[in-house]
Amino acid sequence: MQKNFSKSKIFFLIITFAFTAIFTKLGFWQLDRFKLKNNIKNNIKSSLLKESYDISDLSDEKIKNIPLYSKILVKAQIKEIFPLYGARYGFRAKKDGNYICNIINDTKNRKFLINRGWIDKNTSLDHYINSQKFQYFEALTMPFEAKSSIIPSNNSKIWFTLSKDDAKSFWNIDIDNYYLLSIDNFDSNSPIKPLSIENLVFLKDNHLGYSITWFLFSIITLIIFFYMNSKSNE
């Protein structure tokens, strides 16, 4: 009887510490995500306070090495119609619509991918997508998004991930170290609404709360173990 009891106690100990390790690991993972997102927010805040600089005359090498989250100005023309972009929840507008992306060519014919902003689903896009004139775009340089198994794949009508591989495969972009996120289209009559400063800086961030929750689960698991252990020794 004592032998069986000891085996069950050891089994309970293993299960307890396994769950504690899992919960703790998840807690640290969410904490890392919180720090990463905070760092992105701070970089964006810092960039938005600076004057944008014109990159149109920079060499190819300098263009490709522009740091992420830089505030830039580029003179370019819209060359390719791009599928609508169902952005991830942090950038989504509350109204029914999508973000619109284009391929633009600068004055040296280099291809960039740009997320131009949100547009209502009932708005005609033709004039604003197909305009061939050169115009200035003010934007932030943003990292491409990683694909995820829980997010639908991109298709010819709508993209769910601004993937570097897909952008290169579909559109053969030249600049693949970042994509451009429009913050000003210099056209007050345009139905395309670039992301506001509030959208960019005050992104919803639940990672700290998730981290605390996982750490609490870890602590509760240990408390249950010690309580059950003390009861069995009575």
N, C-alpha and C positions, 0 to 999 in steps of 0.2 A: 504493500500500500504506500509506504514511504517512498519507494523507488518510483512508482507511477506519479506520485505527487511532485517529486523533484523534476521529473521529465516535463510535466505540464508547466511547472514554474519556469523552467529554462525556456520552454517554447514561448511562454507569455513575455519573458524578458527579451527574447530575440525580436518578437513582433513589435514590442513597445519601442525598442531602440531603432528598429528599421523605420517605423513610421515617424519617430522623432527626427531621424536623419533626413528623411524625405521632406518633411515639413520645414525643417531648418534650411535645407538646400533651396526649396522654393522661396522661402523668405529672403535669402540672400540674392537669389536671382531677380526677384521683384525690386529689391533695394538697388541692385545694379541698374535695372531699367529706369528707376526713378532718378538716379544720378545722371544717367545718359540723357534723359529727357530734359532735366534741369540744365544740363550743359548746353543742349541745343537751344533752349529758350534764351539762355544768357547770351549765346553767340548771335542769335537773331536780334535780340534787344540792342546789342552793341552795334550791329551792322545797320539797323534801321536809324540809329542816331547819326550815322556818318553820311557824308555826301556820296552819291553814287559816282563812279568813274567810268568813262567811256573805254570800252575794250575793243572797239572796232578796228583800231590800227595796230593792235598787239600782234606779235608773231604767233605762229601756231603753237610753239612750245610754251610761251607765256600764257596763252589762252587756256591750254590744257592744265596748267599748274596754278590757276587761280584757286585760292583756298575756298573751301565750302563755306556757305552762309555769307559770302561777300555780296555787297550791294553794287550792282553793275548797271551800265547803260550800254545798249548795243543797237546800232542802226542795221536794220535787216528788213527783208521782205518775206511774206508768208508764201511758202512754196507747196506745201503738201496739206491736204485735208486729212485730219487725224480723227480717229474714233473718239467718242465721248469717253470721259474718264469718271467712273464712279468712285470718287476719292474715299479714303479710309475715314472713319467716323470723326477723327479729330479736326478735319478740314471741311466736313460736310455742312452745307447750308440747310436750314430747317425747311425751306420751301422745296417744291417738287422741281428738280432740275438736275443738271450735271455740270461738271467742269469740262472745259473744252481745251484740248491741246492741239498744237500745230508744230510742224517742222518749219523753221525759219532759216533763211540763208543770209549771212551778213554780207558786207560789201566786198569781202574776199571769198565769197561763195562757200563759206564753212557752214555746215549744217548743225543746228542746235534743236533740241526738243524743248518746247516751252509750254508750261501750264498757264494758260492765259486768264483763267478765272471761271467763276460760276455763271451759268446762263439758264434762264427759265426754259422749261421744256417746250413751251408754245412759241418761242421766238424763232424766226427764220434766221438761219446762220449764214446763208450764201454770201452776202456782201462782206460780212466781218471775217469769214474764213478765207475767202478767195481773193481778197485785195492784194494786188501785185505791187503796189507802190512801196518804196522804202519808207520806213517809219522807225521811230525810236521805241524801244521797249526797256522799261526799268524793271529789274528783277533781282531776286536772290539766287545764288548758286546753291542748289540743293542736292543731297546724295540720292542716287537712285534707290528705289525700294527693293527689298528682297522678296522673292516669291514665297508663298506659304501654302501648305497643303490644305488649309482650312478656308482659303480665299479662292473664289472661282478663277479659272484661267482667262487670260485675255483672248478676245476674239476680234473679228473684223468690225464689229459694231460698237463694242464698249470694252474698255480696259479697266481692270480692278487693281492693277499694280503697275507703277511706272518702272518697269524692269529694263535695265540696261541691255540685257541680251535680246529682249524682244524689240527694243528700239533700234538696235543695230541690225537685227534680222529683217524687220519690216521696212525700215527707212534708211538704213545705212548711214546713220549719223556720224559726223566726224568728231564731235566733242562728246566723249563718253565718260568723262570724269565726274560729271554732274549734269543735272537738267536745270532749266531756268524756271523760276516761279515768279510770274508777273505780279508786281505790286502797284503798277501804274500803267494804264494804256494811253494816257494823254488824250483821251477822247471822252468828253462828258456825255456824249449822246450814245455811246456804245452800250448795248445791252449786256455785254460781258463785264462782269464785276470782279475785279481782282480781289484777292484775299485782303481783308483789312488788317491793320496792325493788331487789332484785338484777336482776330482769328489766329494770327501767327504767334503771338506772344502768350496768350492765355489759353493754350491748348489744355483740354481736359486731361488731368493726370491722376489716375487712381492707383499708381504703382506703390506709393508709400502705404496707402491703406491696405492694399493686398499683402504687402510685406509684413505689416503688423499683424494681420489676420493669420498668416502662416506661422509666424513666430508664436502667437498665442496658442494655436493648435498644438505646436510642439511642446509648449509648457504644460498645457492641459493633459496631453498624453502622458507626460512624466508624472504629473500629480496623480492621475488615475492609477498608474502603475504602483507608485509608492503607497497609495491608499489601499489598493487591493493586496499588496504585499504585507502591509501591517495587519490587515484583517486576517490574512491566512496564518499569521504567526501568533495570533491570540489563542 
